[in-house]
């Protein structure tokens, strides 16, 4: 499969910003490192968009997630694009809208 574009939806970027702000209360350095590593965790999606697991709550092959630490990085595959749609804590009770 050819490389695809990885696009972060504004809602997903807002999730990352919110998490980083929370971490920054204790350490700006750790917040910065968290964000850097979170983005790096999605790098493989350019070449391997189907490498994440199918989101159990949705059960659709185009809706997947990558796990980074305690967080679920959710994305949707559409045409030649991977849309990162949200980043949530794994302990959070989440249901699709």
Backbone as CSV, one residue per row, in Angstrom:
resi,resn,N_x,N_y,N_z,CA_x,CA_y,CA_z,C_x,C_y,C_z
1,UNK,0.842,-1.188,0.000,0.000,0.000,0.000,0.880,1.243,0.000
2,UNK,0.516,2.234,-0.782,1.244,3.505,-0.831,1.050,4.263,0.480
3,UNK,1.973,5.182,0.716,1.844,5.979,1.942,0.593,6.850,1.883
4,UNK,-0.004,7.032,3.039,-1.207,7.862,3.155,-0.869,9.098,3.981
5,UNK,-1.718,10.095,3.892,-1.554,11.300,4.706,-2.181,11.073,6.071
6,UNK,-1.481,11.488,7.104,-2.019,11.427,8.461,-2.425,12.844,8.845
7,UNK,-3.703,13.017,9.142,-4.255,14.341,9.438,-4.857,14.317,10.842
8,UNK,-4.467,15.290,11.640,-5.009,15.406,12.994,-6.213,16.336,12.971
9,UNK,-7.369,15.814,13.323,-8.585,16.628,13.407,-8.434,17.617,14.561
10,UNK,-9.056,18.784,14.442,-8.992,19.769,15.531,-9.428,19.193,16.883
11,UNK,-10.406,18.312,16.883,-10.871,17.707,18.144,-9.770,16.859,18.785
12,UNK,-9.002,16.151,17.977,-7.910,15.328,18.504,-6.791,16.217,19.042
13,UNK,-6.479,17.292,18.329,-5.458,18.218,18.810,-5.887,18.880,20.117
14,UNK,-7.168,19.157,20.246,-7.693,19.722,21.497,-7.543,18.713,22.635
15,UNK,-7.773,17.432,22.337,-7.584,16.383,23.351,-6.133,16.369,23.829
16,UNK,-5.192,16.406,22.875,-3.765,16.384,23.212,-3.395,17.605,24.043
17,UNK,-3.896,18.760,23.653,-3.608,19.991,24.394,-4.126,19.905,25.826
18,UNK,-5.297,19.363,25.993,-5.906,19.221,27.313,-5.080,18.282,28.200
19,UNK,-4.645,17.167,27.619,-3.828,16.200,28.368,-2.495,16.837,28.736
20,UNK,-1.873,17.536,27.784,-0.584,18.183,28.036,-0.693,19.240,29.129
21,UNK,-1.769,20.007,29.121,-1.973,21.019,30.163,-2.073,20.364,31.538
22,UNK,-2.741,19.226,31.594,-2.869,18.512,32.864,-1.495,18.034,33.350
23,UNK,-0.717,17.435,32.451,0.620,16.942,32.819,1.529,18.108,33.208
24,UNK,1.387,19.232,32.503,2.242,20.406,32.745,2.063,20.995,34.136
25,UNK,0.959,20.687,34.788,0.767,21.159,36.173,1.897,20.664,37.065
26,UNK,2.401,19.457,36.737,3.506,18.879,37.507,4.852,19.099,36.840
27,UNK,4.877,19.042,35.495,6.153,19.158,34.798,5.957,19.560,33.342
28,UNK,6.479,20.737,32.987,6.432,21.176,31.591,7.253,20.240,30.707
29,UNK,8.368,19.778,31.230,9.248,18.890,30.465,8.545,17.562,30.148
30,UNK,7.874,16.990,31.133,7.163,15.729,30.896,5.984,15.915,29.947
31,UNK,5.333,17.056,30.024,4.221,17.340,29.115,4.728,17.413,27.679
32,UNK,5.840,18.081,27.472,6.433,18.193,26.145,6.863,16.826,25.613
33,UNK,7.488,16.042,26.469,7.916,14.693,26.077,6.716,13.803,25.742
34,UNK,5.655,13.915,26.520,4.437,13.144,26.264,3.891,13.457,24.873
35,UNK,3.773,14.741,24.546,3.223,15.148,23.257,4.110,14.637,22.119
36,UNK,5.406,14.800,22.264,6.349,14.334,21.233,6.190,12.839,20.988
37,UNK,6.132,12.065,22.046,6.021,10.605,21.915,4.638,10.169,21.426
38,UNK,3.619,10.910,21.811,2.266,10.599,21.344,2.188,10.748,19.824
39,UNK,2.708,11.850,19.308,2.725,12.047,17.854,3.583,10.984,17.169
40,UNK,4.707,10.641,17.769,5.584,9.619,17.194,4.890,8.253,17.122
41,UNK,3.988,8.001,18.061,3.274,6.717,18.091,2.382,6.530,16.871
42,UNK,2.089,7.627,16.170,1.233,7.536,14.981,2.036,7.562,13.683
43,UNK,3.347,7.707,13.759,4.180,7.795,12.554,4.008,6.595,11.630
44,UNK,3.869,5.419,12.186,3.769,4.205,11.367,2.504,4.165,10.507
45,UNK,1.514,4.979,10.868,0.241,4.939,10.145,0.369,5.415,8.699
46,UNK,1.411,6.187,8.384,1.623,6.608,6.999,1.836,5.393,6.098
47,UNK,2.607,4.440,6.576,2.891,3.243,5.774,1.954,2.092,6.090
48,UNK,1.507,2.020,7.336,0.698,0.885,7.790,-0.588,1.371,8.459
49,UNK,-1.502,1.934,7.690,-2.715,2.510,8.298,-3.609,1.480,9.002
50,UNK,-3.515,0.223,8.617,-4.347,-0.794,9.249,-3.636,-1.500,10.407
51,UNK,-2.515,-0.924,10.866,-1.743,-1.578,11.929,-2.364,-1.420,13.312
52,UNK,-3.225,-0.437,13.495,-3.906,-0.287,14.776,-5.041,-1.292,14.897
53,UNK,-5.471,-1.524,16.118,-6.575,-2.470,16.305,-7.910,-1.801,16.003
54,UNK,-8.871,-2.606,15.610,-10.224,-2.099,15.375,-10.789,-1.626,16.711
55,UNK,-11.415,-0.466,16.727,-11.999,0.067,17.963,-13.154,-0.850,18.374
56,UNK,-13.057,-1.489,19.545,-14.071,-2.469,19.957,-15.497,-1.916,20.008
57,UNK,-15.643,-0.640,20.403,-16.981,-0.068,20.525,-17.638,0.198,19.169
58,UNK,-16.838,0.262,18.116,-17.364,0.587,16.791,-17.415,-0.644,15.888
59,UNK,-16.388,-1.475,15.963,-16.302,-2.719,15.179,-16.394,-2.502,13.670
60,UNK,-15.740,-1.478,13.182,-15.688,-1.224,11.743,-14.211,-1.210,11.345
61,UNK,-13.867,-1.887,10.261,-12.454,-2.051,9.900,-11.747,-0.737,9.568
62,UNK,-12.474,0.316,9.272,-11.850,1.608,8.976,-11.689,2.490,10.205
63,UNK,-12.217,2.069,11.338,-12.118,2.824,12.592,-11.198,2.064,13.529
64,UNK,-10.031,2.610,13.759,-8.988,1.894,14.496,-8.374,2.777,15.574
65,UNK,-7.479,2.173,16.344,-6.798,2.929,17.391,-5.407,2.389,17.627
66,UNK,-4.540,3.286,18.065,-3.195,2.953,18.486,-3.167,3.242,19.974
67,UNK,-2.592,2.338,20.730,-2.482,2.539,22.176,-1.108,3.131,22.480
68,UNK,-1.109,4.236,23.216,0.139,4.830,23.680,0.007,5.016,25.187
69,UNK,0.743,4.227,25.946,0.638,4.284,27.403,-0.789,3.992,27.822
70,UNK,-1.386,4.910,28.564,-2.765,4.738,29.037,-3.782,5.366,28.087
71,UNK,-3.325,5.825,26.923,-4.198,6.567,26.011,-4.521,5.814,24.730
72,UNK,-5.707,6.054,24.244,-6.194,5.489,22.985,-6.185,6.603,21.948
73,UNK,-5.407,6.419,20.896,-5.358,7.375,19.794,-6.262,6.809,18.706
74,UNK,-7.428,7.384,18.559,-8.439,6.840,17.643,-8.334,7.506,16.277
75,UNK,-8.518,6.679,15.232,-8.441,7.220,13.884,-9.374,6.496,12.933
76,UNK,-9.620,7.176,11.799,-10.489,6.627,10.756,-9.732,6.679,9.440
77,UNK,-9.815,5.603,8.680,-9.162,5.530,7.378,-10.203,5.855,6.307
78,UNK,-9.885,6.842,5.472,-10.792,7.243,4.395,-9.960,7.573,3.166
79,UNK,-10.183,6.835,2.084,-9.418,7.019,0.848,-7.931,6.882,1.142
80,UNK,-7.134,7.861,0.826,-5.695,7.814,1.105,-5.332,8.692,2.292
81,UNK,-6.237,8.757,3.255,-6.006,9.582,4.436,-6.320,8.817,5.716
82,UNK,-5.549,9.123,6.731,-5.819,8.641,8.083,-6.157,9.877,8.901
83,UNK,-7.369,9.907,9.430,-7.820,11.034,10.252,-7.744,10.643,11.714
84,UNK,-6.843,11.282,12.461,-6.793,11.081,13.910,-7.972,11.876,14.465
85,UNK,-8.895,11.171,15.104,-10.145,11.809,15.515,-10.247,12.089,17.011
86,UNK,-9.443,11.417,17.806,-9.536,11.650,19.242,-8.443,10.942,20.009
87,UNK,-8.128,11.471,21.180,-7.165,10.859,22.101,-7.834,10.855,23.463
88,UNK,-8.084,9.666,23.984,-8.760,9.572,25.280,-8.015,8.619,26.207
89,UNK,-8.192,8.824,27.488,-7.598,7.923,28.482,-8.312,6.582,28.413
90,UNK,-7.561,5.518,28.481,-8.118,4.176,28.374,-9.108,3.823,29.463
91,UNK,-9.016,4.477,30.617,-9.932,4.179,31.722,-11.277,4.887,31.555
92,UNK,-11.337,5.820,30.633,-12.569,6.591,30.429,-13.628,5.723,29.751
93,UNK,-14.821,5.829,30.217,-15.948,5.111,29.605,-16.327,5.892,28.353
94,UNK,-16.073,5.318,27.188,-16.272,6.036,25.932,-17.239,5.289,25.034
95,UNK,-18.127,6.030,24.425,-19.034,5.458,23.412,-19.073,6.420,22.224
96,UNK,-19.132,5.881,21.013,-19.177,6.767,19.840,-20.464,7.586,19.816
97,UNK,-20.342,8.785,19.242,-21.511,9.670,19.155,-22.314,9.360,17.928
